[in-house]
Amino acid sequence: MSNTLEGKVVLVTGASSGIGQATALALSKAGARVAVGARRADRLKTLAEDAPGEVLVLELDVTDRQSVQDAVEATIERFGAIDALVNNAGIMLSGMILGADTTEWTRMVETNLLGSMYAVHAALPHLLESKGAVVQISSTSGRTASAASGVYAATKFGITAFSEALRQEVTAQGVRVIVVEPGFVSTELASHITDPGIQAMAKTMAESMRTLQPEDIAGAVLYALTQPEHVAVNEILIRPTDQTR
């Protein structure tokens, strides 16, 4: 990647809301051609209408390897290359370990961790060709685990480990690996929590501070992607000023 996004091709997963949506719009405004993927394809159509540049809408389920492969192939067919992959798709189903519904653990592992791995695996040959970049949207939970977030944190710690191994494998070939670790961001992520008590706790914590906005994270992604080719911003930890942990 060069220090301009004009004409570059970026595939963004989980683009139907929140950080993914804001990042896709910011990339489009910066001149990139953007492929946006998510399960809620209807929302993506609205995003495409709002974006100033060319946007390819893809119905994408990152837990399905074939769906991921199809999305990468459709992006190549439309644009001829992939210069960056933004792995944003994720869910947070926080809850205590004792008495947990372990199907929620499976959903988080498959979406947050395996989904990002599948996307990297499918896109990597094209990113090596373009000397592109992988952006992994992780979390402060990828640095510090806390009660009621054990499995979510495990997936984010896993992203960090996978990303560092990936970086060591591809950095000498010109591919940059960037891990972005947001703190509290005002998105719908916490609304997916099924435990009423944990959901209320998350809501109270968010209301106690000036949370980040999705556009703040999009700005961090653009910053990392537009550095000169010899500069690799491998990790960005970004919290609300008011967040203490």
N, C-alpha and C positions, 0 to 999 in steps of 0.2 A: 504493500500500500504506500502511496505517496502522501504528501501533506494536503492533498485536495481530494474531495469525494466526487467531483464532477465526472459523470459518466461511469463511475464504479458501480458494481453490482453487489448488493447486500441481501442476504436471506435472513429474515427475522422470524423466529418461532415465538409462539404465544403472543401474537401481535393484535389480538382482538380487544385488548384493554390494557390499562395501566402502563407499566414501563415499556412493554413491547410496542404498544400503540404509539406512545410518545416518541420512542426511539425511531420507529418507522417514519413518522411524520418529520422528525428532525433530519433524518438522513435524506428524505426526499427534498426538503427545503435546501439542503446542502448540495443538491445536484446529483445524488445517487439514484440509480434505478433500483427499486426495492421489490423483492418478492416477500410477501407476508403470508405466514401460515398460522392456522389455528383450527380448532374444531368448530368454532362458531363462525362459519364462513360468511354469514349474513352481516356480521359486524365488520368484517374485513371489507366488504363492498362499500360501506359508508366511509371507512378509512381511505379507500382508494379514491373516492369522490372528493375527499377533503385534501388529499395530497397534491402538491403542485406538479410533481413529476410523474414519470411512468411507474405504475405499480402493478405487479402480478399477484392476483389473489389465489391462494392455494388452501384447499381444505386439508388440514394436516393434523394427524394424531401422532405425537412423538413417541408414544408407547408402542406403536406399530412400525416395525422396521421397514416393511414394504411401503407404508405411507411416507416415511421419511425419505426413502430412496426415490420414490415417485416425485416428491417435492423438489429434490435436488435435480433430478433429470428434467423436470418441467422448467426449472429456472435456467438450466443450461440451454435447453431448447429455445427458450424465449430470448435470453440475453447473450448466450454464447460463452459465459464465464461466471465464476463466483469469486469476488474479491474479498468478501468478508461474510462470516457467519455470526449472527448474534443469537446465542442460545438463551432464550428468556423464558420459555414455557416452564411453568412450575405451579405446584399447589402446596398449601400449608394447612395440614389437618392436625393441629396441635392437640395434645392430650396427654394425660398421665399414662405411664407404662402399665401400671396395675389395672387390670380390667379393660385394657384397650381393645378396640375393634381392629384386629390385625389386618383386615382387608384394607384399612386406611394406610397402614404401613406399606403394604404392597403398592398401592396407588402412588404414594410419594416416591418410593424407590424407582418405580417404573417411569414416572413422569420426570422427576427432578434429576435423577442420576442417569438411569439407563437411557432416557430420552435424549439427554444432551450428548451422551456417548454415541448413540446411533447417528445423531446429526453430524457429529464430528467425523465419524467413520465414513459416512456417505459423501460428505463435502470435501474431505481432506485431499483426495487426488487433484481436485480442481483448485483448491487453495494453494497447493504446492506449485501448480502450474502458474498461478497468478502472483505468487509470493504475497499471499493475502494475510488475513488475520482471523482469529477465533476470539470472540468475546463471550465470556461465560458470566451470566448474571447470577451471582451467588448471594450471599447474605452475611451480615455480622454473625449470624448463627453458624457460619462456616469457620468462625474463629473461636467463639465462646458458646458452649452448650448451656442450656438452663432447663430447670424443671418444666415439664409439660411440652418440651420441644425436642425430646431426645431423638426421635426418628427423623424429623425435619432437619435437625442439626447434623445428623449422620449423613444425610444426603448431601448437604452443603459442604461438610468436611470432605466427603468423597469427591465432589467436584473440584475442590482445591487440590487434592492428591492427583486426580486424573489430569488436571490442567498442567501441573508441574511436570509430570512425566511426559505429557504431550509437548510441552515447551522444550524440554531437553532433546526430544526426538526431532523436532522440526525447525528450531530457531536457526541452526546453521544453514538451513535451506531457504531462509528468508521469510518464514511464516511466523508472525507474532501472535502470542497467546496472552490474552488480557482477562483477568478476573476482576469483576466489579462487585464489591460487597456493600450493598446498601443497608442502612439501619431502617428505622420506621419510615415507610413511604405510604402516602395516602393512596391506597389502591383497594380493590375488592378482595385482596388475598385473605384477609382475616375473616371475611364473610363466609368462607368455605368451611370454617371450623364447625364441627357438628356438636361438640360439647358446649352447652349453653353457658356454663360457668367459665370455661376457658375463653370463649368468645367474648363474654362480658369483660373479663380481665384484660384481654387484648384491646378492646374498645376504650376502656378506662385509661390504659397506658398511652394509647394514641392521643386521647383527648388531653393528656397532661403535658403535651409538648407541641411545639411547632414542627409538625412532621414534614419530611421531604415531600416534594411533588414528583410525579413521574418525569416531568421535564428536567428536573435536576439530574436525574440519573442519565437521561438521554444526552444531556450536555457532557457528562463525564465520558460516555461512550464516544461521542464525536471528538472530544479532546484526545482520547487515546488513539483513535483511528487516523487522526490527521497529523500525527507527529512525523517528522522526517523518517525516511526508511531505516536509518541507522539507530533510531531511538525506539526502544520497546518499553512501553509502560505496562508492566506485567501485572500490577495489582493496584486497585484503587479502593480504599476503605472510605466510605462516605456516610456520616451519621448526621442527624439533626443536631444542632448545637445543644439543644436541651436534653439529648439522650445521654444518660449516664453510664449505660452498659451496652 
